[in-house]
């Protein structure tokens, strides 16, 4: 598929773009892939509608962008270890993606990107996902805060996230719960822009601070990140795909549809060590 038919409409000036004129199950010509990558780096989140992909096609689209990441704890469909099941129904006690976060920042090399596709969505609406630009969150800080955060590192843990959700330790990818240390402010390796890189799900403390100092700093940043001015909102339809850049985006899945069913799959792409 070529670039001529590809169109991207901004969701808002800060973050998000909706893509039309493309079939992700078909091969992409180099010019179309280049256009798509440029749009993705600009908008940080791309949304595609009416994409009827098989699991194999979903993974094939992911592999255009890099090697596929294996989740450290979540179960996968049989024969597809690279896929994460995203499912909620009347029996669910919690849902994937609830609360602001960037995916699997507990890994030493957190995922570069995620590609989420829903096959079934709540019939009466609900289940939207909010996306927030961490470029915008960083840029909105005062010079004093930017200077203060520069050079700080934070611990990102996972046991408190995964233990109760995915079961026993024997199921873990590497036999243990991952933990990593990353800069509080990272520089995007492709755009060169600075982005906040702490999140309420995985970030537990800032290295070198007293506990109360770390808690106060993180609490401020977690509130700051949630500003509506940094966000776009994606309303899911069957066969909708959202493709976001974990290096500069956080997201929050809204759980307002219980007991309805919301079911889909996520492909995640390997990243590099934040710097």
Helices and strands as residue ranges (DSSP letters): E 7-10, E 17-20, H 30-43, E 45-48, H 55-63, E 83-88, E 113-120, E 129-133, H 134-139, H 143-149, E 153-156, H 159-166, G 169-171, E 180-183, E 185-187, E 194-196, E 203-206, H 211-225, G 228-230, E 231-234, E 240-245, E 249-253, E 262-269
